[in-house]
Amino acid sequence: MPRANSKLYNFRTRVWYKILHQPIRLKPVYDSHTKDPILTVVFLHGISATSDTWRTTIRQFTKNSDLKNIRFIALDLLGFGAALQSKWLDYDYDDYDRALDSTLKHLRITSPVVLIGHSMGSLIAADYAVNFQPSVDLSHLILVSPPILLSEELAKLPDRVYTKSYASLHKLAQDKPVMEVIANFIQRFSSFSSRYIKTPAFGRSMDNIILNHNNYRTFTKLRIPTLIIHGHFDPLVIRSNLKHLADVNSKYINFISVMGHHDISAQKRSKILIELKKILREEKAS
């Protein structure tokens, strides 16, 4: 969001977070504050979106009596929504993982945690589980529409596809009519918002997260139960990559494909609900 004195703001935040090494905390836009929860569910949105991605899902889940023992939290990720936005941030996994961890620690979560990520949020959740040491008891991942590239030797074609469908928006941002046409097209099947295209968060997150060739390897190293949910008609995710990951890491990854595009369809929401009920039963039995 624009600020009255962005130069002063960026200087202050750089000193506070970068030089003094103070932890960056994400904005918990929603917290159900459930008393004595058995499980805590944290929602992470995708690139160029906000926690609004999960608004319908949270509204339905909090009204479901079967999920009354779950604490629901929705966060705005760095660079988007109400979270910190600064030019000096790298918007790489280190930035996102550290901010996520410091936020979860600050929220004083005492129950096992399920991270539910959409698109880029799925990639961040997986990296946090594999390449970071979480301060919380991270028990499960539910990853919706993760845009996974193949391993390095097979990544050239997918990389070109993603560059055309996502990264080119950042380059086209100067040509407003063209940018708006493409952005409006993508918004038809995604929570993507064109308002962030010109921001450092968009371009750097594209390079460091979405187009990161280590994503495939990270998913092969997952060692907690993970459900990947894919939409049949998703033009931004390569289904065969997800299916192959589930085959390679079959002990921890379960893959399902349902009706829908890239966003959170009713069918995807239904699968998330089923999985949460299953996890909750397991926690009650343990």
C-alpha positions as CSV (number, residue, x, y, z in Angstrom):
1,M,0.0,0.0,0.0
2,P,1.3,3.5,-0.7
3,R,2.6,5.5,2.2
4,A,3.0,9.2,2.7
5,N,6.8,9.0,3.1
6,S,7.9,5.7,1.6
7,K,11.6,6.6,1.7
8,L,11.5,7.3,5.5
9,Y,9.3,4.2,6.0
10,N,11.8,2.0,4.1
11,F,14.8,3.5,6.0
12,R,13.2,2.8,9.4
13,T,12.1,-0.7,8.6
14,R,15.5,-1.5,7.1
15,V,17.2,-0.4,10.3
16,W,14.7,-2.2,12.6
17,Y,14.6,-5.5,10.7
18,K,17.7,-5.7,8.6
19,I,20.3,-4.0,10.8
20,L,18.9,-4.6,14.3
21,H,17.7,-8.1,13.3
22,Q,14.3,-7.7,14.9
23,P,11.8,-10.4,13.8
24,I,9.4,-9.5,11.1
25,R,5.8,-10.5,11.9
26,L,3.1,-11.1,9.4
27,K,-0.4,-9.7,9.8
28,P,-2.9,-12.1,11.3
29,V,-5.9,-10.8,9.5
30,Y,-8.2,-13.4,11.1
31,D,-7.8,-15.4,14.3
32,S,-10.7,-17.3,15.8
33,H,-9.1,-17.4,19.2
34,T,-10.6,-20.8,19.9
35,K,-10.3,-21.7,23.6
36,D,-8.1,-24.7,24.3
37,P,-7.9,-25.8,20.6
38,I,-6.9,-29.4,19.7
39,L,-5.6,-28.2,16.4
40,T,-4.5,-24.9,14.9
41,V,-4.9,-24.2,11.1
42,V,-3.0,-21.5,9.5
43,F,-3.9,-20.3,6.0
44,L,-1.3,-18.9,3.5
45,H,-2.4,-17.2,0.3
46,G,-0.7,-17.0,-3.1
47,I,1.3,-14.4,-5.0
48,S,-0.4,-11.1,-5.7
49,A,-3.2,-12.0,-3.4
50,T,-4.2,-11.6,0.3
51,S,-5.8,-13.6,3.1
52,D,-9.1,-12.8,1.4
53,T,-8.4,-15.9,-0.7
54,W,-9.6,-17.9,2.3
55,R,-12.6,-15.8,3.4
56,T,-15.3,-18.1,2.1
57,T,-13.4,-21.2,3.4
58,I,-13.0,-19.7,6.9
59,R,-16.6,-18.6,7.0
60,Q,-17.8,-22.1,6.2
61,F,-15.4,-23.9,8.5
62,T,-16.0,-21.8,11.6
63,K,-19.7,-22.5,11.3
64,N,-19.0,-26.3,11.1
65,S,-19.6,-27.8,14.6
66,D,-17.3,-30.7,13.7
67,L,-14.4,-28.2,13.6
68,K,-15.2,-26.3,16.8
69,N,-11.9,-27.5,18.4
70,I,-9.8,-25.9,15.7
71,R,-8.2,-22.4,16.0
72,F,-8.2,-20.8,12.5
73,I,-5.7,-18.1,11.6
74,A,-5.3,-16.3,8.2
75,L,-2.1,-14.4,7.5
76,D,-1.2,-11.7,4.9
77,L,2.3,-12.7,3.6
78,L,5.1,-10.2,3.2
79,G,4.5,-7.6,0.5
80,F,0.8,-8.2,0.3
81,G,-2.3,-7.0,2.0
82,A,-1.7,-5.6,5.5
83,A,1.8,-7.2,5.9
84,L,5.1,-5.3,5.7
85,Q,6.0,-4.0,2.3
86,S,9.6,-2.7,1.7
87,K,11.9,-2.3,-1.2
88,W,14.9,-3.8,0.7
89,L,13.2,-7.2,1.3
90,D,14.4,-10.0,-0.9
91,Y,11.0,-11.8,-0.8
92,D,12.8,-15.1,-0.8
93,Y,12.3,-18.2,1.2
94,D,14.5,-16.9,4.1
95,D,12.3,-13.8,4.4
96,Y,9.0,-15.7,4.2
97,D,10.1,-18.5,6.5
98,R,11.5,-16.3,9.2
99,A,8.5,-14.0,9.2
100,L,6.1,-17.0,9.3
101,D,8.0,-18.6,12.2
102,S,8.2,-15.4,14.3
103,T,4.5,-14.8,13.7
104,L,3.5,-18.3,14.8
105,K,5.7,-18.0,17.9
106,H,4.2,-14.6,18.8
107,L,0.7,-16.0,18.5
108,R,1.5,-18.4,21.4
109,I,0.2,-21.5,19.6
110,T,0.1,-24.5,21.9
111,S,-1.6,-27.2,19.7
112,P,-0.3,-29.0,16.6
113,V,-0.4,-26.9,13.5
114,V,-1.7,-27.6,10.0
115,L,-0.5,-25.2,7.3
116,I,-2.9,-24.8,4.4
117,G,-1.3,-23.0,1.5
118,H,-2.6,-21.9,-1.9
119,S,-0.3,-21.5,-4.9
120,M,2.8,-19.6,-3.7
121,G,1.6,-20.1,-0.1
122,S,1.9,-23.9,-0.7
123,L,5.5,-23.5,-1.8
124,I,6.3,-21.4,1.3
125,A,4.6,-24.0,3.6
126,A,6.6,-26.8,2.1
127,D,9.9,-24.9,2.3
128,Y,9.1,-24.0,5.9
129,A,8.5,-27.6,6.8
130,V,11.7,-28.9,5.1
131,N,14.3,-26.2,5.2
132,F,13.5,-24.4,8.4
133,Q,13.2,-25.5,12.0
134,P,9.7,-24.5,13.0
135,S,9.0,-23.2,16.5
136,V,5.6,-24.9,16.5
137,D,4.5,-28.5,16.3
138,L,3.9,-28.7,12.5
139,S,1.9,-31.9,12.0
140,H,0.3,-31.7,8.5
141,L,0.4,-29.7,5.2
142,I,-2.6,-29.2,2.9
143,L,-1.3,-27.6,-0.3
144,V,-3.7,-26.3,-2.9
145,S,-2.5,-25.7,-6.5
146,P,1.3,-25.7,-5.8
147,P,3.1,-24.5,-9.0
148,I,5.9,-27.1,-9.0
149,L,8.6,-27.1,-11.7
150,L,10.5,-30.2,-12.6
151,S,14.1,-30.8,-11.4
152,E,16.8,-28.7,-12.9
153,E,17.6,-30.9,-15.9
154,L,13.9,-30.9,-17.0
155,A,12.9,-27.4,-16.0
156,K,13.5,-25.4,-19.2
157,L,10.0,-25.9,-20.8
158,P,8.0,-25.3,-17.6
159,D,10.2,-22.3,-16.9
160,R,9.2,-20.7,-20.2
161,V,5.5,-21.5,-19.6
162,Y,5.6,-19.9,-16.2
163,T,7.5,-16.9,-17.5
164,K,4.8,-16.2,-20.1
165,S,1.9,-16.8,-17.7
166,Y,3.2,-15.0,-14.6
167,A,6.6,-13.2,-14.7
168,S,5.9,-11.4,-17.9
169,L,3.1,-9.4,-16.1
170,H,5.8,-7.6,-14.1
171,K,7.6,-6.6,-17.3
172,L,4.4,-5.5,-19.0
173,A,3.3,-3.4,-16.0
174,Q,4.6,-0.3,-17.7
175,D,2.1,-0.9,-20.6
176,K,-1.0,-0.5,-18.6
177,P,-3.6,-1.5,-21.2
178,V,-1.8,-4.8,-21.9
179,M,-1.2,-5.4,-18.2
180,E,-4.8,-4.9,-17.4
181,V,-6.0,-7.3,-20.1
182,I,-3.7,-10.1,-18.9
183,A,-4.4,-9.4,-15.2
184,N,-8.1,-9.5,-15.8
185,F,-7.8,-12.8,-17.6
186,I,-5.9,-14.4,-14.8
187,Q,-8.3,-13.0,-12.2
188,R,-11.1,-15.1,-13.8
189,F,-9.6,-18.3,-12.4
190,S,-7.5,-17.0,-9.5
191,S,-7.4,-14.8,-6.5
192,F,-4.6,-12.9,-8.2
193,S,-4.9,-9.1,-8.0
194,S,-3.3,-6.8,-10.5
195,R,-2.7,-4.1,-7.9
196,Y,0.6,-5.8,-6.9
197,I,2.1,-6.2,-10.3
198,K,4.4,-3.2,-10.1
199,T,5.6,-3.9,-6.5
200,P,9.0,-5.4,-5.6
201,A,7.1,-8.2,-3.8
202,F,5.6,-9.5,-7.0
203,G,8.8,-9.5,-9.2
204,R,11.1,-10.9,-6.5
205,S,8.6,-13.5,-5.3
206,M,8.2,-14.7,-8.9
207,D,12.0,-15.1,-9.2
208,N,12.8,-16.4,-5.7
209,I,9.7,-18.5,-5.0
210,I,7.5,-19.4,-8.0
211,L,10.4,-19.9,-10.5
212,N,12.8,-21.5,-7.9
213,H,14.1,-24.7,-9.4
214,N,14.7,-26.2,-5.9
215,N,10.9,-26.5,-5.3
216,Y,10.7,-30.0,-6.7
217,R,13.6,-31.2,-4.6
218,T,12.0,-29.6,-1.5
219,F,8.8,-31.6,-2.0
220,T,10.7,-34.8,-2.3
221,K,12.1,-34.1,1.2
222,L,8.8,-33.6,2.9
223,R,8.6,-35.8,6.0
224,I,5.2,-34.9,7.4
225,P,1.8,-36.0,6.0
226,T,1.0,-33.8,3.1
227,L,-2.2,-33.5,0.9
228,I,-1.8,-31.9,-2.5
229,I,-5.1,-30.8,-4.1
230,H,-5.1,-29.9,-7.9
231,G,-7.8,-28.5,-10.1
232,H,-8.5,-30.3,-13.3
233,F,-8.6,-27.1,-15.4
234,D,-5.8,-25.2,-13.7
235,P,-3.7,-23.5,-16.5
236,L,-1.0,-22.4,-14.0
237,V,-0.1,-25.8,-12.5
238,I,1.4,-28.8,-14.3
239,R,-0.5,-31.8,-13.0
240,S,2.0,-34.4,-14.1
241,N,4.6,-32.9,-11.8
242,L,2.4,-33.1,-8.8
243,K,1.5,-36.7,-9.6
244,H,5.1,-37.7,-10.0
245,L,6.0,-36.1,-6.7
246,A,3.3,-38.2,-5.0
247,D,4.8,-41.3,-6.6
248,V,8.3,-40.4,-5.6
249,N,7.4,-39.4,-2.0
250,S,4.4,-41.7,-1.6
251,K,5.0,-42.2,2.2
252,Y,4.2,-38.6,2.9
253,I,2.4,-37.1,-0.1
254,N,-1.2,-37.8,-1.1
255,F,-2.4,-36.3,-4.4
256,I,-5.9,-35.7,-5.5
257,S,-7.4,-33.8,-8.5
258,V,-10.8,-32.3,-8.5
259,M,-13.0,-30.0,-10.6
260,G,-11.8,-26.4,-10.6
261,H,-9.3,-24.0,-11.9
262,H,-6.4,-22.4,-9.9
263,D,-8.4,-20.9,-7.1
264,I,-10.3,-22.4,-4.1
265,S,-13.3,-24.1,-5.7
266,A,-16.1,-25.7,-3.8
267,Q,-14.7,-29.1,-4.6
268,K,-11.2,-28.2,-3.2
269,R,-12.9,-26.8,-0.1
270,S,-14.7,-30.0,0.4
271,K,-11.5,-32.0,0.2
272,I,-9.8,-29.7,2.7
273,L,-12.8,-30.1,5.1
274,I,-12.6,-33.9,4.8
275,E,-8.8,-33.8,5.5
276,L,-9.2,-31.5,8.5
277,K,-11.9,-33.8,10.1
278,K,-9.5,-36.7,9.6
279,I,-6.6,-34.9,11.2
280,L,-8.8,-33.8,14.1
281,R,-10.0,-37.3,14.8
282,E,-6.3,-38.5,14.9
283,E,-5.4,-35.7,17.3
284,K,-8.3,-36.6,19.6
285,A,-7.3,-40.2,19.6
286,S,-3.7,-39.6,20.4
